[in-house]
Amino acid sequence: MSSTAPLSDPRVSPATLGPPRYDGLVLLLVGALMTLGAGMVFSASVTLTGEVFSWSHWWRTPLRQCVFALIGFCAMVWVAHLDYRLWTWQRPGDGWWAGTLYLLALVLLVAMLIPGVGESRLGARRAILVLRHPFALSFQPAEFAKVALVVWLAALLGQPQRPMRSFRQGYLPALLTGGLLIGLTGIEDFGTAALMGTVMMAMLLIARARWLHLIGTGLLGLIGGTGLLLLKPHRLPRIQSWLAGNVDPLGAGYQVTQALIAIGFGGWFGRGLGNGVQKYGYLPQDNNDFIFAIVCEELGIVGGLVIIGLFLLLLWRGWRISTSAPDRFGQLLAAGITLTVCLQAAFNIAVVTNTVPTKGISLPFVSAGGSGVLFLGMAAGLLASVGRHLAPSDPRADT
């Protein structure tokens, strides 16, 4: 570094840090996942009864995912060039960027629950319609909320003047604000809420909260999670069926059964890209929540292992960035983003392979959808920005 100013000083201007740097490996791994996702969504979206392709109706074709992936990648690179300490809260008067992000997430989640504003999909109101003409465009506030939660908690817990060992001054504000965001998300999206709750507990643990406080929060989370399960009539039967081992191939277990059939018929090397059968109306949500089954059917177990390997590399790199971060905020931010992406991937693959009960959660960067690619892409850019100080000459960059 050409500057001698301490990296942990929030008053350091990005202009004094020399040429902007970012962690290129993060961008490479996420870019590879986005590319694989665009190709697999294109393949999984092919139908036997679809309209003849027309450039005037291209938005309704699988090419839309290619556009989302390109926008998400450009957003990731742009965020990676920014100084992540823009979101920090080191002194009184700081933190309004993170606070604004948090309040915006709250407003969007509340707006999504309002009839006429929120758009129902598959029996749940999860999206807000932004544009109707010349093409329909919507986004899911939950995808934004899980990124906002990480940024907010990192800023809140990263304050040097906030004692995390104190329940009232340190722990309670994080618990109340994070719990509110998770609760609003869980009304319509239990899977994402469970992911957010897990990430929040991990960040509190990394911030060195008291074990007694964490145990109490875990009990509250179990009570709140049970309430959210009972809120929707279809949630509890899924878990009961899974615990009982009743696959029910024609009922609640239909999707999982078809996903396992796809994985089984794919074998080690698959039927070949584009040659899958389950996408022709047999497997619902084949290009979204169950895209991993299509990957295994067409590219085989080897193709599935490649995707798992990319996420494991991202987990390793993100953790290295977190443990080598120059300040507490960067450590918490990198850890939260890494856990959000990699735990979501683990949850999705576990659902597809019937390891956990079925719940709606997508495979990051691979499943169809613009909201997830855009917001998680920006989160990956933040992760790369935290690693911007790990120059190639720094031995921590390659260990």
ABEGO torsion letter per residue (X at the ends): XABABBAABAABBAAAAEBBBBBAAAAAAAAAAAAAAAAAAAAAABBAABBBBBAAAAAABAAAAAAAAAAAAAAAAAAAABBAAAABBABBGBGAAAAAAAAAAAAAAAAAABBGABBBBGGBBABBBABAOABBBBBBAAAAAAAAAAAAAAAAAABAABBAABAAAAAAAAAAAAAAAAAAAAAABAAAAAAAAAAAAAAAAAAGBBAAAAAAAAAAAAAAAAAAAAABAAAAAAAAAAAAGBAGAABAAAAAAAAAAAAAAAEAAEAEBGABAAABGABBGAABAAAAAAAAAAAEAAAAAAAAAAAAAAAAAAAAAAAABABAAAAAAAAAAAAAAAAAAAAAAAAAAGABBBBBBBBBGABBEAAAAAAAAAAAAAAAAAAAABBAABAAAAX
